[in-house]
């Protein structure tokens, strides 16, 4: 009790200092009841690490339905134990044009929805269970060295899922979960653009007052604004022919696609912030065959909605224009699939207020957290676009996402869980 009182006094002095220095929107000092949350979370680091190791060692690449379902089962069981009613939201088969034999359709498994009904403000907590690492990846196990942990998803975002869960566990352990209205939505397809789950995110967002997303907090920074994201798939069909005996008869799909790729890449404009990246290219049948088919997958990033629409229109023009042969366009055909799957996340007074609440609680907990903007996308962009003030970087401090250099700071598990537990408690009490 003496130790707890000393910590409480120290944090109260920090609050007083912030007030004297003119900090805006300062949150009130931690109450003794909230210090119970802090104390409980401090005792949970080992359990949190064990759960994170367990789920990191399960491959949950988006298209590995079996692995993602294992993650779903774990969190469904944990949330049920906390009194949440749970259900599965069906995934979808997203079909796209592709060359014969490549079949780029995306078969997405179910999403998880959990809810507790009470009074006060309604909170929507969001996260994704999938990673970018396929079952063939050699980066597939959890490893810890001192205060650093490595593994697929430790930052993006299995670490964040553990933070979310243990914030709820802290509230439950200190008798603060009852009476709160909290919905948890965990999707299985965030890494491919939430193409299946977007409708569920938007449906839930309009029913709630605040949105919290547990993507990584990078180098101890909350994200205020994000670019919009889109993706496109171009498939060019030509005419196969012998590369030696009948070269002139053939119509190379690879040649036509190459011209289109140059046009698309030239759309990048660093001054306006619009970037396009042709990230995957394939096609052809053999060295000595004029390629009958070629395909490319394209990433689109844009700061403003109109820029995304303009990029979409230009890509459509490129797809429908013939560049490689002065012949009837019927001999070369192009199929285009394009989806602006995430709008830009534009700050609002309400989302800035939420951001400041989280920063203020961080200061009370002696966590120095900065603010940044990002070109990376999250589901927070979807929820905020339909009117839900959303903070989308409440997870662990981690870097190297989408690579075998992915890592996170172990101590940030406890830090972010404390912050989140108090934030949820305060938001849901209003």
N, C-alpha and C positions, 0 to 999 in steps of 0.2 A: 504494500500500500504506500509506503514511503517513497519507493522508486517511482510508482505511478504518479504520485502527487508532484514529485520533482520534475518529471517530464512535462506534466500538465502546466506547471508554473513556467517552465522554460518556453513552451509553445505560446503561452499567454503573453510573455514578454516579447516574443517575436511579433505577435499580432499588434501589440501596443507600439512597437518600433515602426511597423509598416504604416500605422495610422499617423504617427508623428511625421513621417516622411512623405505623407500625402498620397499614398497608394489609393487608386480608385477602385470602387466596387469591392472593397475589402470584405471578405467573409468573416463572420464572427469567430472568436476563438473556439477551439475544440472543447466540447462539453465533456464532463466526466463520462457520460454515456458513450460518446464517440471515442474516448480514450480506451474504452473497453474493446471497441472494434480494432483499434490499433494494436492493443496488447494481444488480442486473439490471433490476428494475422501474423504477428511476430513469431508465434509458436508453430506456424504451418509451413515454413519454407521447405523442410524435407519432404513433407507429403506432396507439396506442389511440384517439387522437382521429380518425384517418383511418377506422378501422373503425367508430367510433361515428357519424361523419358518413355513411358509406355506408349503414348499416342504418337510421338515422333518416330518410334521404331515400327509403326504401322504405315506402310506406304499408302498415301491417300491422294495420289495424283488424280486429277479431276475425272479421268476416264477409267480409273480403277474402282469400279462400283463396289466391289467386295471390300476393299480397304476403307473407302469413305463410309460404307455402311457400318463397319466396325467402330469408327469414330462416333458415328451417330448413336449407336447402341450405348456406348459408354456415357455420353452426355445425356441421353434420354433417361438412363437409369439414375444418374446423379441428380438431374432436375426433378424427377419424380420423387426422389428421397427428400427433396426440399419442399414438397407440396405443390409442385407445378403439374398442371394437366398438360399432357403432351399429345401431339399428333404428327403424322408424316404428311407432307405436302408432295404430291407426285412430281417427279422430274419429267423431262421431255426429251424427245429425239429431235435434235436440231439438224435439219438436212441442208446441205450446201452443194453447189455444183462441184464436180471434180472430174479428173481424168479417169478413164477406165482403169480399175485396179487400185486406185488410191483411196476411194471412198472416205471423204472427209466429214461424214455425218458425225455428230457428237451425241452420244447417248448418256444422259445425265441422270444420276440416281436421285432419290428423294431428299427433300429438305426437312428440317426439324423445327416445329413450332411448339413453344411451351408458354403457359400463361398462369398467372395468379391474379385473381380479381379482388380488389379492395377499394379504398377511397383515395382521395388526394390526386396528385398529378399522375398521369399515365406515362410510363417509361418503356421505350422499345430498345432492347439491347440486341446488337447484331454482331455476327461473326461468320467466318467461312471455315468449313472443315476440310476443304481440298487444298492441295499444294500444286506446284507446277512440275513436280518430279514424277515421271512415269515409273512403272514397275521395273523397267530396265535400267534405271539410274543406279550408278555406283555410290552416289551420295545418299545413304539410306539408314544411318544409325545415329543415335544420340551420343554425344561425348561431352564431358565437362573437364575443364582445366582451370582450377582456381575459381575466379569470379566470371568466367566466360564459358558459355555452352555453345555447342555446335550441333548442327543437324538440320534435316529438311523440315522447315516449318517452325523452328524454334522461335523465329521472329515473325514470320508471315504464314499463318498466324496462330499456330498451336499455343505459343506462349500467351497470346492474348486471350485465347479460350480459357486457359487455366486462370488467368487474372480475373476474367468475368465470373467464372464459376466460384472461385474462392471469395470474391467480394460478396456474392450471394450467400455463401456458406457463413461468412463472418456476420452478416446481418441475421441469419437464422440462429447462429450460436449465441448471439447476444439479444435474442428475442425482439429483433427489429424488422423481421421480414413480414410477419403477420400484418394484414391490413393494407399492404402496398399493392398497387396495380402495376405489375411488371410483365412484359412479354419478352421472350427470348426467341429470336429467329436466327437459326444457323443454316446457311445454305451450302450446297455441294458444288457450286459451279462459278464461284467468284473469279477464279483464275482464268476462265474463258469468257468473262464479261457478264456473268450473271444473266445469261440469255434465257435460262429457264426460270430463275427465281425472281427476276425483276418485277413481275406482276404481283408476286406475294409481298415483296418489300414495299412497293407503292401502296398496296391495299392496307398493310399494317401501319404504314407511316401516317396516313391520314386519320388514324384512330387514336394517335398518341400525342403527348405534349412535348416530349424530349426524346432525342435519339442519341444513343451511345454506341460507337463501333470500336472494336478492339484490335484494329490494325496496330502495327508496331509504332512506337514513338521515336524511332530513329536514334539520333544522337541527342536524346532528351529534349525533343521538340514536339509540340502539338502543331498539327497542320490547320491553317486557317482557310486557305483556298486551294482548289485543285482544277487542273485542266479537264476539259471534256475528252472522252475517248470514243473512238470508233474502230471498226475493223471491216475489211473488205476482202473478198476472194474473187479473183479473176481467173477464168478458165478459157483458154484459146484453143479452138479446134481447127486443124489444118488438113492437109492431105498427105498421107504417107507415100513414099516413093523410094526407089533405090538411089542411094547417094552417089553412085558412080554411073550406072547405066541409064538412069532416067531422072537426073537431078532437076532438070527444068520442069518436069511434070509435077514435082512435089510442091507443097505449100507449107513451109516450116512454121509450126505453131511457136516454137522457141524463138525464132527470129522476130515474129510479130510481138510476142510477149516482151522481148528485150527492148523494143522501141517503146512499148507502153510503160515498162518499168522506169525508163529514163524520164519520161514525161511525169510520172507520178512522183519520183524522187525529187524532181525539179520544183515540185509544189512546196517543198519545205522553205519556210521563210523565218529566220531566227528573229528578225525585227518585229514581226507580228506575233511570234510565238507558236505558229502553226508548224507542226513537223509530221512528216510521213516517212514510214520505214517499211520497205519490202523485206520482210523477215524470213520468209520461207519460199523457196522456188523449187519446182520440180517439173519433169516432163521428158518426153522422148522415149524411144524404145531400144535403140541400138546406135552405135557409132556410125554405122553405114546406112542408117535409115533416116530419111527426112522426117522430122518429128510431127506426128499427127495430133499431138495434144501437149499443152504446157499449162502450168498453173502457178499462181502466186498468192500468198497471204500477206495482207497489208495492215499496218498499224497506223492510226490517225489520232493526233492530239491537237487540241485547239482551246484557247482561253475563253472564247465567247461562242454562244450558240450559233450566231449567224456564220461564223467562220467554219463550223462543222458542216452546216448546210451548204455553204459554198464549195467546200472540199468534196462533199458528196456529189454535187452537181458536176464538178470538173472531172471526177473519176468516172462518172457515168459517160461523159463526153469522150474521154480517152478510151473507154471500153468499146464504144460504138464507132470509133474512127479507125480506119485502116492505114497503117503506116508502112508496111514492108513490101507490098506488091502493088504495082499499078494495074490491078485487075478488078473484076467484079467482086464485090465484097462477099457475095454468096459463097465463094470458095474458102473463105476464112470466117468463122463465126466465133463470137465471144459471149460467154455467159458471165454475169456479174451478180454477186451477192454482197450487199453492204448494209451495215447496221451501226448507227451511232448509239452505242449501247450505254454510255454514261454521259449525262450532261455535265457542263462545268459546275463545280461547287463554288457558288458566289456567296461571300459572307453577307449576313443580314444583321441588323441590330440584335435580334434574338440569339443567333448563333454566336455572335461576339460576346454576348452576355454569358452564355454557357461556357465559352472558352475562358472567360475571365474568372468565372466561378471555379473552374478546374485549376487554373493557375494559382488562384488565391489559396485553395485548399493545399495545393502543392507547397506553397510557401509556408503554410502553417506546419506542414510535415517536414520542412527543411529540404524540400526537393526543388532544385533550381531547374525549371523547365522553360525553354524558349518557345518562340513561335516561328513558323516557316510556311511557305507555300510549296506546292508539289505538282509535278507533272504526272505522278502516279495516281491511279484511280482507286476508289473504294466504293462500297455500297452506300456510304454516307452521302455521296453525290446524288444518288437516286432518292433517298429519303428527304434530303433538304430541298430537292427540286420540286417536290410536291407539298412543301410547306412545313416540314418538320425540322426545327432547329437541331442540328446534329454536330456532335464532336466525334471525329472518326479516327483518332490516333491514341487511344487509351491503353494500348497494349505495352509489352515490354520494350525496353530500349535495345534495339537490334539493328544490324546492318547486313549487307551482302545478300539480300533477298533475291531469289530466282537464280542463285548460283551455288556452287559447292563451297563458297566462302561464307555462307549464311551463319551468323552468330548472334548471340544476345547476352546481355549482362545478367548474371544470375540474381544479383541483389535487386534488380529492377522488378523481379516477380513480386516480392514483398512490397516494394515501394508503390508500384502502380495499383496493387490490390488494396492497400490502405487508402490511397487517394480515391479509387473507384467506389469503395464501400461507403466512404463518407459522402461522396458526391451523390450516389444513388439515394442514400438516406435523406440528404437535404432536399434533393429535387422532388422525391416522392412524398415528402411531408408537406409540400405546399399545395 
